[in-house]
C-alpha cells in the first residue's frame, strides 16, 4: 500500500461482473502520489464501446498570464488565501530564492531558512512579502510560476 499526500493512504477495491465497465477516477493536482491501478488480466478486455462515448477533458497547464488576469488585486488575494498558501505551498526555499531582490533582504531570507517546516517558512515569507503592493505582486507571479497547480486551485 502506497502512502498518499501527507501520509494518507487511499485504498479502493472495485469488483464488477457481467460485462460491466469501470472508468478510472480523474485525479488532478501536482502533489499526487504514485498511483497503481492493477487489473485482472485473466478477464477479457471489454468496454471499448462505452469508452468511445465518454468525452475526456484535455489536461493543460494554465499559464501564468491566465492566472494573473483572473486576479486584479493580488495583495488582497494573497492575504485572503494566507492559510491555504501556508498549507499548500511546499517548496518555499525556491520561492524565497526567487524573491531575493524583490523586497526580500539577505537578513529576511536567513530568517526564513532557519524555520524548520515549510509552513513556518511560508508564514514568514508571507509576513515579509505582503507589506507592499509591489513585493506582493511579484510574490503572486512567482507563486503562479512555481506553484501553478496550487494557484489554479485557489483562483477558481
Contact map, one row per residue, 1 for C-alpha under 8 A:
111000001010000000000000000000000000000000000000000000000000000000000000000000000000000000000000000000000000000000000000000000000000000000000000000000000000
111100001000000000000000000000001100000000000000000000000000000000000000000000000000000000000000000000000000000000000000000000000000000000000000000000000000
111111111100000000000000000000001000000000000000000000000000000000000000000000000000000000000000000000000000000000000000000000000000000000000000000000000000
011111111100000000000000000000011100000000000000000000000000000000000000000000000000000000000000000000000000000000000000000000000000000000000000000000000000
001111111000000000000000000000111000000000000000000000000000000000000000000000000000000000000000000000000000000000000000000000000000000000000000000000000000
001111110000000000000000000000000000000000000000000000000000000000000000000000000000000000000000000000000000000000000000000000000000000000000000000000000000
001111111000000000000000000000000000000000000000000000000000000000000000000000000000000000000000000000000000000000000000000000000000000000000000000000000000
001111111100000000000000000000000000000000000000000000000000000000000000000000000000000000000000000000000000000000000000000000000000000000000000000000000000
111110111110000000000000000000000000000000000000000000000000000000000000000000000000000000000000000000000000000000000000000000000000000000000000000000000000
001100011111000000000000000000000000000000000000000000000000000000000000000000000000000000000000000000000000000000000000000000000000000000000000000000000000
100000001111100000000000000000000000000000000000000000000000000000000000000000000000000000000000000000000000000000000000000000000000000000000000000000000000
000000000111110000000000000000000000000000000000000000000000000000000000000000000000000000000000000000000000000000000000000000000000000000000000000000000000
000000000011111000000000000000000000000000000000000000000000000000000000000000000000000000000000000000000000000000000000000000000000000000000000000000000000
000000000001111100000000000000000000000000000000000000000000000000000000000000000000000000000000000000000000000000000000000000000000000000000000000000000000
000000000000111110000000000000000000000000000000000000000000000000000000000000000000000000000000000000000000000000000000000000000000000000000000000000000000
000000000000011111111100000000000000000000000000000000000000000000000000000000000000000000000000000000000000000000000000000000000000000000000000000000000000
000000000000001111110000000000000000000000000000000000000000000000000000000000000000000000000000000000000000000000000000000000000000000000000000000000000000
000000000000000111110000000000000000000000000000000000000000000000000000000000000000000000000000000000000000000000000000000000000000000000000000000000000000
000000000000000111111000000000000000000000000110000000000000000000000000000000000000000000000000000000000000000000000000000000000000000000000000000000000000
000000000000000111111100000000000000000000000010000000000000000000000000000000000000000000000000000000000000000000000000000000000000000000000000000000000000
000000000000000100111110000000000000000000000110010000000000000000000000000000000000000000000000000000000000000000000000000000000000000000000000000000000000
000000000000000100011111000000000000000000000000000000000000000000000000000000000000000000000000000000000000000000000000000000000000000000000000000000000000
000000000000000000001111100000000000000000000000000000000000000000000000000000000000000000000000000000000000000000000000000000000000000000000000000000000000
000000000000000000000111110000000000000000000000000000000000000000000000000000000000000000000000000000000000000000000000000000000000000000000000000000000000
000000000000000000000011111000000000000000000000000000000000000000000000000000000000000000000000000000000000000000000000000000000000000000000000000000000000
000000000000000000000001111100000000000000000000000000000000000000000000000000000000000000000000000000000000000000000000000000000000000000000000000000000000
000000000000000000000000111110010000000000000000000000000000000000000000000000000000000000000000000000000000000000000000000000000000000000000000000000000000
000000000000000000000000011111010000000000000000000000000000000000000000000000000000000000000000000000000000000000000000000000000000000000000000000000000000
000000000000000000000000001111110000000000000000000000000000000000000000000000000000000000000000000000000000000000000000000000000000000000000000000011000000
000000000000000000000000000111110000000000000000000000000000000000000000000000000000000000000000000000000000000000000000000000000000000000000000000011000000
000010000000000000000000000011111000000000000000000000000000000000000000000000000000000000000000000000000000000000000000000000000000000000000000000000000000
000110000000000000000000001111111100000000000000000000000000000000000000000000000000000000000000000000000000000000000000000000000000000000000000000000000000
011110000000000000000000000000111110000000000000000000000000000000000000000000000000000000000000000000000000000000000000000000000000000000000000000000000000
010100000000000000000000000000011111000000000000000000000000000000000000000000000000000000000000000000000000000000000000000000000000000000000000000000000000
000000000000000000000000000000001111100000000000000000000000000000000000000000000000000000000000000000000000000000000000000000000000000000000000000000000000
000000000000000000000000000000000111110000000000000000000000000000000000000000000000000000000000000000000000000000000000000000000000000000000000000000000000
000000000000000000000000000000000011111000000000000000000000000000000000000000000000000000000000000000000000000000000000000000000000000000000000000000000000
000000000000000000000000000000000001111100000000000000000000000000000000000000000000000000000000000000000000000000000000000000000000000000000000000000000000
000000000000000000000000000000000000111110000000000000000000000000000000000000000000000000000000000000000000000000000000000000000000000000000000000000000000
000000000000000000000000000000000000011111100000000000000000000000000000000000000000000000000000000000000000000000000000000000000000000000000000000000000000
000000000000000000000000000000000000001111110000000000000000000000000000000000000000000000000000000000000000000000000000000000000000000000000000000000000000
000000000000000000000000000000000000000111110000000000000000000000000000000000000000000000000000000000000000000000000000000000000000000000000000000000000000
000000000000000000000000000000000000000111111000000000000000000000000000000000000000000000000000000000000000000000000000000000000000000000000000000000000000
000000000000000000000000000000000000000011111100000000000000000000000000000000000000000000000000000000000000000000000000000000000000000000000000000000000000
000000000000000000000000000000000000000000111110000000000000000000000000000000000000000000000000000000000000000000000000000000000000000000000000000000000000
000000000000000000101000000000000000000000011111000000000000000000000000000000000000000000000000000000000000000000000000000000000000000000000000000000000000
000000000000000000111000000000000000000000001111111000000000000000000000000000000000000000000000000000000000000000000000000000000000000000000000000000000000
000000000000000000000000000000000000000000000111111100000000000000000000000000000000000000000000000000000000000000000000000000000000000000000000000000000000
000000000000000000000000000000000000000000000011111110000000000000000000000000000000000000000000000000000000000000000000000000000000000000000000000000000000
000000000000000000001000000000000000000000000011111111000000000000000000000000000000000000000000000000000000000000000000000000000000000000000000000000000000
000000000000000000000000000000000000000000000011111111000000000000000000000000000000000000000000000000000000000000000000000000000000000000000000000000000000
000000000000000000000000000000000000000000000001111111100000000000000000000000000000000000000000000000000000000000000000000000000000000000000000000000000000
000000000000000000000000000000000000000000000000111111100000000000000000000000000000000000000000000000000000000000000000000000000000000000000000000000000000
000000000000000000000000000000000000000000000000011111110000000000000000000000000000000000000000000000000000000000000000000000000000000000000000000000000000
000000000000000000000000000000000000000000000000000111111000000000000000000000000000000000000000000000000000000000000000000000000000000000000000000000000000
000000000000000000000000000000000000000000000000000001111100000000000000000000000000000000000000000000000000000000000000000000000000000000000000000000000000
000000000000000000000000000000000000000000000000000000111110000000000000000000000000000000000000000000000000000000000000000000000000000000000000000000000000
000000000000000000000000000000000000000000000000000000011111000000000000000000000000000000000000000000000000000000000000000000000000000000000000000000000000
000000000000000000000000000000000000000000000000000000001111100000000000000000000000000000000000000000000000000000000000000000000000000000000000000000000000
000000000000000000000000000000000000000000000000000000000111110000000000000000000000000000000000000000000000000000000000000000000000000000000000000000000000
000000000000000000000000000000000000000000000000000000000011111000000000000000000000000000000000000000000000000000000000000000000000000000000000000110000000
000000000000000000000000000000000000000000000000000000000001111101100000000000000000000000000000000000000000000000000000000000000000000000000000000100010000
000000000000000000000000000000000000000000000000000000000000111111100000000000000000000000000000000000000000000000000000000000000000000000000000000000000000
000000000000000000000000000000000000000000000000000000000000011111110000000000000000000000000000000000000000000000000000000000000000000000001001100100000000
000000000000000000000000000000000000000000000000000000000000001111111000000000000000000000000000000000000000000000000000000000000000000000000000000000000000
000000000000000000000000000000000000000000000000000000000000011111111100000000000000000000000000000000000000000000000000000000000000000000000000000000000000
000000000000000000000000000000000000000000000000000000000000011111111110000000000000000000000000000000000000000000000000000000000000000000000001000000110010
000000000000000000000000000000000000000000000000000000000000000111111111000000000000000000000000000000000000000000000000000000000000000000011001000000000000
000000000000000000000000000000000000000000000000000000000000000011111111000000000000000000000000000000000000000000000000000000000000000000000000000000000000
000000000000000000000000000000000000000000000000000000000000000001111111000000000000000000000000000000000000000000000000000000000000000000000000000000000010
000000000000000000000000000000000000000000000000000000000000000000111111110010000000000000000000000000000000000000000000000000000000000000000000000000000010
000000000000000000000000000000000000000000000000000000000000000000011111110000000000000000000000000000000000000000000000000000000000000000000000000000000000
000000000000000000000000000000000000000000000000000000000000000000000011111110000000000000000000000000000000000000000000000000000000000000000000000000000000
000000000000000000000000000000000000000000000000000000000000000000000011111111000000000000000000000000000000000000000000000000000000100110010000000000000000
000000000000000000000000000000000000000000000000000000000000000000000000111111100000000000000000000000000000000000000000000000000100100110000000000000000000
000000000000000000000000000000000000000000000000000000000000000000000000111111110000000000000000000000000000000000000000000000000000000000000000000000000000
000000000000000000000000000000000000000000000000000000000000000000000010111111111000000000000000000000000000000000000000000000000000000000000000000000000000
000000000000000000000000000000000000000000000000000000000000000000000000011111111100100000000000000000000000000000000000000000000100000100010000000000000000
000000000000000000000000000000000000000000000000000000000000000000000000001111111100000000000000000000000000000000000000000000000100000000000000000000000000
000000000000000000000000000000000000000000000000000000000000000000000000000111111110000000000000000000000000000000000000000000000000000000000000000000000000
000000000000000000000000000000000000000000000000000000000000000000000000000011111111100000000000000000000000000000000000000000000000000000000000000000000100
000000000000000000000000000000000000000000000000000000000000000000000000000001111111110000000000000000000000000000000000000001000000000000000000000000000000
000000000000000000000000000000000000000000000000000000000000000000000000000000011111111000000000000000000000000000000000000000000000000000000000000000000000
000000000000000000000000000000000000000000000000000000000000000000000000000000001111111100000000000000000000000000000000000000000000000000000000000000000100
000000000000000000000000000000000000000000000000000000000000000000000000000001001111111110000000000000000000000000000000010000000000000000000000000001000000
000000000000000000000000000000000000000000000000000000000000000000000000000000000111111110000000000000000000000000000111011000000000000000000000000000000000
000000000000000000000000000000000000000000000000000000000000000000000000000000000011111111000000000000000000000000000010000000000000000000000000000000000000
000000000000000000000000000000000000000000000000000000000000000000000000000000000001111111000000000000000000000000000000000000000000000000000000000001000000
000000000000000000000000000000000000000000000000000000000000000000000000000000000000111111110000000000000000000000000110010000000000000000000000001001000000
000000000000000000000000000000000000000000000000000000000000000000000000000000000000001111110000000000000000000000000110000000000000000000000000000000000000
000000000000000000000000000000000000000000000000000000000000000000000000000000000000000011111110000000000000000000000100000000000000000000000000000000000000
000000000000000000000000000000000000000000000000000000000000000000000000000000000000000011111111000000000000000000000100110000000000000000000000000000000000
000000000000000000000000000000000000000000000000000000000000000000000000000000000000000000111111100000000000000010000000000000000000000000000000000000000000
000000000000000000000000000000000000000000000000000000000000000000000000000000000000000000111111110000000000000000000000000000000000000000000000000000000000
000000000000000000000000000000000000000000000000000000000000000000000000000000000000000000111111111000000000000000000000000000000000000000000110010000000000
000000000000000000000000000000000000000000000000000000000000000000000000000000000000000000011111111100010000100100000000000010000000000000000000000000000000
000000000000000000000000000000000000000000000000000000000000000000000000000000000000000000001111111100000000000000000000000000000000000000000000000000000000
000000000000000000000000000000000000000000000000000000000000000000000000000000000000000000000111111100000000000000000000000000000000000000000100000000000000
000000000000000000000000000000000000000000000000000000000000000000000000000000000000000000000011111111110000000000000000000000000000000001100100000000000000
000000000000000000000000000000000000000000000000000000000000000000000000000000000000000000000001111111111100100000000000000000000000000000000000000000000000
000000000000000000000000000000000000000000000000000000000000000000000000000000000000000000000000001111111000000000000000000000000000000000000000000000000000
000000000000000000000000000000000000000000000000000000000000000000000000000000000000000000000000001111110000000000000000000000000000001001000000000000000000
000000000000000000000000000000000000000000000000000000000000000000000000000000000000000000000000001111111000000000000000000000011000001000000000000000000000
000000000000000000000000000000000000000000000000000000000000000000000000000000000000000000000001001111111101100000000000000000011000000000000000000000000000
000000000000000000000000000000000000000000000000000000000000000000000000000000000000000000000000000110111111100000000000000000000000000000000000000000000000
000000000000000000000000000000000000000000000000000000000000000000000000000000000000000000000000000100011111110000000000000000000000000000000000000000000000
000000000000000000000000000000000000000000000000000000000000000000000000000000000000000000000000000000001111111000000000000000000000000000000000000000000000
000000000000000000000000000000000000000000000000000000000000000000000000000000000000000000000000000000011111111100000000000000010000000000000000000000000000
000000000000000000000000000000000000000000000000000000000000000000000000000000000000000000000001000100011111111110000000000000000000000000000000000000000000
000000000000000000000000000000000000000000000000000000000000000000000000000000000000000000000000000000000111111111000000000000000000000000000000000000000000
000000000000000000000000000000000000000000000000000000000000000000000000000000000000000000000000000000000011111111100000000100000000000000000000000000000000
000000000000000000000000000000000000000000000000000000000000000000000000000000000000000000000001000000000001111111100001110110000000000000000000000000000000
000000000000000000000000000000000000000000000000000000000000000000000000000000000000000000001000000000000000111111110000100000000000000000000000000000000000
000000000000000000000000000000000000000000000000000000000000000000000000000000000000000000000000000000000000011111110000000000000000000000000000000000000000
000000000000000000000000000000000000000000000000000000000000000000000000000000000000000000000000000000000000001111111101100000000000000000000000000000000000
000000000000000000000000000000000000000000000000000000000000000000000000000000000000000000000000000000000000000011111101100000000000000000000000000000000000
000000000000000000000000000000000000000000000000000000000000000000000000000000000000000000000000000000000000000000111111100000000000000000000000000000000000
000000000000000000000000000000000000000000000000000000000000000000000000000000000000010011110000000000000000000000111111110000000000000000000000000000000000
000000000000000000000000000000000000000000000000000000000000000000000000000000000000011011000000000000000000000000001111111000000000000000000000000000000000
000000000000000000000000000000000000000000000000000000000000000000000000000000000000010000000000000000000000000100111111111100000000000000000000000000000000
000000000000000000000000000000000000000000000000000000000000000000000000000000000000000000010000000000000000000110111111111110000000000000000000000000000000
000000000000000000000000000000000000000000000000000000000000000000000000000000000000110010010000000000000000000100000111111111000000000000000000000000000000
000000000000000000000000000000000000000000000000000000000000000000000000000000000000010000000000000000000000000000000011111111100000000000000000000000000000
000000000000000000000000000000000000000000000000000000000000000000000000000000000000000000000000000000000000001100000001111111110000000000000000000000000000
000000000000000000000000000000000000000000000000000000000000000000000000000000000000000000000001000000000000000100000000111111111000000000000000000000000000
000000000000000000000000000000000000000000000000000000000000000000000000000000000100000000000000000000000000000000000000011111111100000000000000000000000000
000000000000000000000000000000000000000000000000000000000000000000000000000000000000000000000000000000000000000000000000001111111110000000000000000000000000
000000000000000000000000000000000000000000000000000000000000000000000000000000000000000000000000000000110001000000000000000111111110000000000000000000000000
000000000000000000000000000000000000000000000000000000000000000000000000000000000000000000000000000000110000000000000000000011111111001100100000000000000000
000000000000000000000000000000000000000000000000000000000000000000000000001001100000000000000000000000000000000000000000000001111111101100000000000000000000
000000000000000000000000000000000000000000000000000000000000000000000000000000000000000000000000000000000000000000000000000000111111101100000000000000000000
000000000000000000000000000000000000000000000000000000000000000000000000000000000000000000000000000000000000000000000000000000001111111100000000000000000000
000000000000000000000000000000000000000000000000000000000000000000000000011000000000000000000000000000000000000000000000000000000111111110000000000000000000
000000000000000000000000000000000000000000000000000000000000000000000000000000000000000000000000000000000000000000000000000000000001111111000000000000000000
000000000000000000000000000000000000000000000000000000000000000000000000000000000000000000000000000001100000000000000000000000001111111111100000000000000000
000000000000000000000000000000000000000000000000000000000000000000000000011001000000000000000000000000000000000000000000000000001111111111110000000000000000
000000000000000000000000000000000000000000000000000000000000000000000000011000000000000000000000000000000000000000000000000000000000111111111000000000000000
000000000000000000000000000000000000000000000000000000000000000000000000000000000000000000000000001001000000000000000000000000000000011111111100000000000000
000000000000000000000000000000000000000000000000000000000000000000000000000000000000000000000000001000000000000000000000000000001000001111111110000000000000
000000000000000000000000000000000000000000000000000000000000000000010000010001000000000000000000000000000000000000000000000000000000000111111111000000000000
000000000000000000000000000000000000000000000000000000000000000100010000000000000000000000000000000000000000000000000000000000000000000011111111100000000000
000000000000000000000000000000000000000000000000000000000000000000000000000000000000000000000010011000000000000000000000000000000000000001111111111000000000
000000000000000000000000000000000000000000000000000000000000000000000000000000000000000000000010000000000000000000000000000000000000000000111111111100100000
000000000000000000000000000000000000000000000000000000000000000100110000000000000000000000000000000000000000000000000000000000000000000000011111111100110000
000000000000000000000000000000000000000000000000000000000000000100000000000000000000000000000000000000000000000000000000000000000000000000001111111100000000
000000000000000000000000000000000000000000000000000000000000000000000000000000000000000000000010000000000000000000000000000000000000000000000111111100000000
000000000000000000000000000000000000000000000000000000000000000000000000000000000000000010000000000000000000000000000000000000000000000000000111111111100000
000000000000000000000000000000000000000000000000000000000000110100000000000000000000000000000000000000000000000000000000000000000000000000000011111111110000
000000000000000000000000000011000000000000000000000000000000100000000000000000000000000000000000000000000000000000000000000000000000000000000000001111111000
000000000000000000000000000011000000000000000000000000000000000000000000000000000000100110000000000000000000000000000000000000000000000000000000001111111100
000000000000000000000000000000000000000000000000000000000000000000100000000000000000000000000000000000000000000000000000000000000000000000000011001111111110
000000000000000000000000000000000000000000000000000000000000010000100000000000000000000000000000000000000000000000000000000000000000000000000001000111111111
000000000000000000000000000000000000000000000000000000000000000000000000000000000000000000000000000000000000000000000000000000000000000000000000000011111111
000000000000000000000000000000000000000000000000000000000000000000000000000000001001000000000000000000000000000000000000000000000000000000000000000001111111
000000000000000000000000000000000000000000000000000000000000000000100110000000000000000000000000000000000000000000000000000000000000000000000000000000111111
000000000000000000000000000000000000000000000000000000000000000000000000000000000000000000000000000000000000000000000000000000000000000000000000000000011111
